Amino acid sequence: MSTLTTPHGVAESSALKKLNAEQQYMEQRLQRRLDQRDPQLAMMNEQQLRCFAEQYLHSEFRLPQTQSLAPQVAAAIANVVGLGALEPLLADDEVSEIMINGYDQLFVERGGKITQQAQAFASEGALLAVVERMVTPLGRQVDNASPLLDGRLSNGARIHVALAPVSLNGPVITIRKFRRDVMSLEDWLSNDGLSQAAAEFLRWRVEQGDNIIVAGGTGSGKTTLLNALAQAIPARQRVITIEDAAELQLQQQNLVRLEARPANHEGAGQISIRELVRNALRMRPDRIIVGECRGAEALDMLQAMNTGHDGSLGTIHANSPQDALKRFEMMVLMAGFELPVQAVRQQIVSAVDLLVQLKRHSHGLRQVTAISQITGMEQQAIQLLPLFELAPSAGDAYASDMTLNATGMLPPYAEQLTHHERQQLLAWLL
C-alpha cells in the first residue's frame, strides 16, 4: 500500500531535519571547544560549564540573546554538558522511574503506568557519555571490566547501570526518583491506597512501639509507606536509618542516616547493611529502621528488636504475609549460624508484631492489601491473625473495586488495654 505525503507534511519533515542538523553541528563545535586543553574549563563546575557553553554558542553562531534558550541550543548544551534526554525527565515530578534499554529505547513510569518516550539518545556513545557524567561525581566507575553499578545521585534518585558484557541490550540504566514531598498516611488514604480505619490503626501502633515489617513486590511502594509510618514516631525519640542506597526521607530531629558502601575496584572497603545494624546498636537508638532486609542482616535486625529496640521498622520483598515470613526465615538462616528452624521462628514471633502487605495493581494503584498480627506458634508454624484484608466494595458484584476492610478479629493484647484504648480499637477493627 502506498502512502501519500502532503506538501505540508514534507515541509514539516524538511524543517525538522534542518533543526536536527543544526543541533548536531552545534554539538560537534561545542564538543571540540570543550575538548581543548583549557585549564580554566577544567576548573569549572557543571553550572559554570553550562554558562560557558551558552555564551560560546551564542557568540559562535551569532544567535540573538533572549530570556529563554532556543530549543536546539538547550538540547545541544544538555547533550554535551548535561544529561541529554534525561534532563526534562529528572525535572518532571510526575516521573517516578526512568528505564533505558539501550540508547534508542527510553521508558518512563508516571502514576504507576509505563510508557515509551519518542526521544531517546542519538548513539550508544552519547548515552555512555551521560552515564559517565552521572557516576563521576559519585567517585565511582563503570566500564566493561566493572559493568554493574548501584548508587545514589546528588538529587537523591537511585541509579543502577548495567553495561556489556552482562547486558545484551547495550547500556541499561534504571533511575528511581523519589517525591520531593513525603507522602503521609493521609495521602495514602486520599489515593485509595489505605482505609481510614487502617491508617489510624497503623499510626497508633507505630506510636505504641510495634515492630512492623512492610512487605511487597518491586515498585509496590514499600519505602513510600515506610516514610509515612515513620511520621508517627514521637519527636523525642532517636531514630537510626540503615539503607543500601539512601531513599528514606524522614523528618525527625534526632536522626542518624547510615548507608552501606560497595567494595571498590580492588574488592576492598565494603561496608554491609549487617555491619551497619551492629554499629547502630552502639549509637543509643530508640528505633532502628532498615530500608530493606535482603540477607543475613535479618538476624541482627531480629536481635535488635528482641533486645529493647521496640518500634523498629523495615521492608522485605514478598508477595503475601505468608511469603514474607518464609523469606524472613530464610534470610536469618543465611547468616551462617546453624540455628534450628524452630528457634528462628520463635525469634520472629518474639520480635515482629505486624506485617503490612502492599501490592501494585496493573492499573498503577499502590495499595495496602493486608495487615496481619503475629500471634504466636502453633504446631511449629507461625500464626498470623488477619486484622485488615481486601474485600469488594459494597454493591460491587464483580469485585472490580476492592477496599481494605477490618476482618472483625481482635489481637491478643486487646484485653490488656485501658477502657478508652479498647473502645478505640473496637471502632477500627469491628
N, C-alpha and C positions, 0 to 999 in steps of 0.2 A: 504494500500500500504506500503510495507516495504521500509526502507531507508538504502542504502548501505553506509558504512563509510570506507574510505580508511585508510590504516595503517598510512599514513602521517597525515590525519586528527585526528586520535586517538592520535598520538604523540603530535600534537599541543594542543589538548584539555587537555591532561595529563600535559603538561608543563604549561599551563595557570592555571590549578587548583593548581599546585605546587606553582607557583608565588603568587597566591591569598592567599594560606595557609600561606606562608612565611610572606606576608604583614600583615595578620590578627594577626599572632603571634607577629610580631614586634609591632603592635599597642597595643596589650594586655600588653606586657612588658613595653612599654613606658608609658602607662596609669598608670600602677601600680607604676612606679617610680615617676611620677608626682603627684600621689595621696598621697605620703608620706608627712608627716608634716615636710617640709623643709622651714625654714624662708627665705633662700636665693632664693628659687624658687618663693615664694610668692611676692618677691620684683621685680621680672623680668618683663619687658615688653614683648610684643609678639615677637619682633625680638630676644631678648636675650633668650627667651624660645626656639625659633627655633634653635638657635646655640647650646644651651644645648642639645636639643633632637637629633640633628645631631651627636654631639660628643658622646652622650650616646649610640646611635645605632651602630656607628662605633666601639666603644670600646666593647660593649656587644656582638656583633655578629662578631667581628674581620673582619670588612669589609675593603677593600682597599680604601685608600684616593685618590679620583680623583677630577678633576676640576668640574665635574657635578655629581649630586646625582643620584644613581641608581633609576629607576622608582618606585620600591616598597618602597624604603626609603623615597623618596619625597612624595609619596602618604600616607605613614604611618604618616609622620610629619604633612601633610596637614589635615588628618582626626582627629588627636589627638590634635594638637595645633592650626591649622588654620581653613579654611572654606571648607575643603574636596573638593568635586566635583565642588564647585563654584569657586575655585581659578583660574583655567585656563579661565573660562568664564568671570570673572571680569577683567582679564588681557587682554582679546580679544577685541580690539577696534571695531571689526565688529559686536559684540553682543550689541544690544540696549535694550533688555528686557530678563529677566530670570524668568521663571514661574515653580514653583514646586507644583504639585498636589499630596501631599503625598510623602513618602520617595522614592518610586520606579518609579515616573514619573517626568521627568525633560524636560522642553521645553525651547527653546531659539528663539529669533527673530533676524534674520540677513537680512538687506536690505528690511525690511518690510514683510519678509516671516518667518513663524513659522515652526520649525522642532523639532522633539523629539530626545533627546540625548540618546545614548546607555547606558551611565554610569550615575547612579543616586546615591542613598545612600544605605548603607548596611541594615539599620534598621531605625525605627522611632526614636529610642534613639539617633542614630548618627546624624540625622537631627536636633533633638531638641537641641543637644549639640552645633551644628553650629549656630542655632538661638540664643542661649544664648550668644555665643561668639560675635555675631554681635550686639546685643542690649545692652549688659552690658556697653560698652564704652559710650553709649548714655545716661546712667543714667536712663534707662527705664526697665520695667519688663513686661513680657508677660507670662501668665500661664492660667490655666483653670478658675481661678477667674476673670482674665482680659485678655480674649482671643484675643483681637484685638489691633494691634499696627501699627502706621503710623509714619515713621521717616526718617531721612537722615543719611547715613553712612558717615564715615570720608572722603571718596573719592568723596562725592557729590551725589552718587546714592541714589535714593529714594527707601525705603523698606516698604512693607506692609506685616503684618503677621496675619494670622487667624488660631486659634487653636480650638480644641474641647472645648465646645460643639457646637459652632457656625459652625465649619467646619466638614462636614461629611466625608471628604476625608482624614482625618488626617491633619497634619500641611500643610498649604498652604502659600507659600511665593512668593511674586512678587517683583522683583527688577528692577527698571527702571534706566538704565545707561544713561549718557549724554556724548556727544562728548567732547574730550579734546580741540579740536579746534572748535571755534564758527563758525557756517555756516553764510556766508554773503548772501546778495541778489544775488551776482554773482554765488554763489554755488547753490542757488535755480534755477537760470537760467540754469546753466550747467547740472543740474539734471532733467531738463524738468518740474520743479515744478512751473515755472513762466515765463512769456514772457518778452522780453527786454523792451518793452514799459511800461508794468505794473510795472516792477521793478523800472524803472526810475521815473515813476509817484508816486509810493509809497514813494520812497526816498525823492522826492520833497515835498510831503505833510507832512511827518514827520518833515522835516526841517522847514516848514511853520507853524507847531504847530497844525495840525489837531488832534482832539481826535479820536483815532482809536480803534475799537474792533475787535479782531481776533476770529472767531467762527469756530468750527469744532468738530468732534467726538473724542472719546478716541484714542490716538496714531496717530492723523492726522498731528501732527507737529506744534501745536499752540505755544508752548514755543519756539521751534526752530525758527519759523518765528518771534516771538516777539524779540528774541535776534538779529536777522538780521535787523529788523526795527530800533531797538534801536541804532544801529551803526550810524544811520544818525542824531542822536541828537547832536546839536552843543556842542563842548567840554567845552565851558564856563558855561554851564547850570548845575544846581544842580538837581540830579535825586535821587528819593527815590523809592526803590522797596519793595513791600509787598507781601509775599507768605505764603502759608500754609506749604509747605516744599520747602526750597530754591532750585530752579532749574536754575534760570536765571544766565547767565554768562556775565554780562555787563562789558565793558572796560572803562567806563567813570572815570575821575579822581575824580570829586566831586560826589561821590556815597555813598549812605547810604542804607544798606540792612537790612530789618526787616523781621522776621519770626515768625509766630504765634506759640503759645505753648499750647499743650493739657493740660487738667486737670490731676492732679496726682491721686494716688490711693484713696485719701480721697475726690476726686471731687473738689479740690480747685486749684487755681493757673493758671487757664486757661486765655490765652490772645488771643482774637479772631482777625481775619483779620479786622473786623469792628472797633475794638478799635485801631488797628494799623493805619488804614486810618485816624481816627480822630486825633491821635497823630502826624501823618506825616504832617498834615496841620500846626502844630506849629513849624516845622523844616525848614521853609522857602524853600519849594521845588519849582523848576521851573517846574518839571514834576513828576507825580506820576505814577508808573507802578504797577498794581495789577496782579500778576501772573495768578490768576483765580478767577472770581466772581462766587460764589456759593450760596450766600444767601443775608441776609439783608445788607451786606456791599455795595451792588449795589447802595443803596440810598446815602450813604456817598460819593461813587465814583462820582455819578451824581452831587451832590452838590459841590464837589471839582472841577469838570470840568466846572461848571457854575459860579464859583467864582474866575476866573482868572488863573486857572492852566491849560492853554491850552497845547496841545501836550501830554496829558496823554494817556497811552496805557493799554490794558487789554485783557483778553481772557474769553471766555464763551463756554460752551458745547452746541452746536446746529448743526443741520444738514442742515440748509439753512439760508439765511439772514432773511427771514420772521420768522422762528423759533427763531432766535437769539433775535429779537425784543420782541417776546412774552415771552421768558424766562427772558429777562432783566426786562420787565414789571412785571412779576410775582415775581421776586426776590426783586424788590423795595417794592412791597406790603407786602412782608414777614417781613419788618422792624417793623411792629407792629403799624404803624400810619394809621389811617383811611383816606387815601388820595383818592380823586376821580380818577378814571382811566384816565380821560381826563387830569388831572393835571400831572399825572405820564408820560403820553405820551408826553405832552408838554415839560416836563423836559428832556426826552430822545432826543427830536428833538433839543432842545437848546444846549444839551451837546455833543452829539455824531455826528461826521462828516462822518466817513467812517466805513463800515462793510466789513471785508475781510473774505471770506469763504474758508475753507480748506476741503479736503477730502483725505482719504487714500484708494486707489483703491485695488481691490482684488489681483493684481499682485505686490503690495507693494509700488507703486509710491505714494508719498505725493504731492498733487498738489493744488494750489490756483484755485478754480473753479468760483469765482465771486468776484468782487469789486463793492460795491454799495455806492452811496452817499445818505445820508438822506437829503431830500429837504424841508420837512415841513409836515403840516397836511392838510388832505382833507377828508371831510365827516367823521370826528372824527377818521380817521385812519392815521397812519404814512406812508408817501410816500417815496418809495425807487426809486432811479434813477440808473439803471444798467450801469456802465461805462465799465466793462470788464466781459465777460462771456465765458464759454467753448463753442467751436464750432468745428466741424470736420475740420481736416486739408485739405488744397486744394488738390483735386483729390482723397480724401478718401470717396468713395461712401457708405461705410458701417459704417462710423463714429466710426471706431475702434481706431483711433488716434485723440484725442481731444486736442486742444490748446486753450490758453487763448487769446481771441481777443477783441479789443475795439468794443463797440457797435455803436460808432458814435455819442453818446449823450454827450452834454456838461453840466457841473454843473452850477448852477445859478451864481456862483462867476466869471465865465469866462469873463463877461462884465466889471468887475472891475479891471482886470489885466492890467499891462503895455503891450505895443505892443510886446515886446520881450517875456514876460511870456505867452501871449496869443498864439503867434506863436509856442512856445514850447509845450503848452498844446494841440494845434490842431495836432501837429505832433504825439503826443502819443495817442490821443483819436479818431482821424479820419483815 
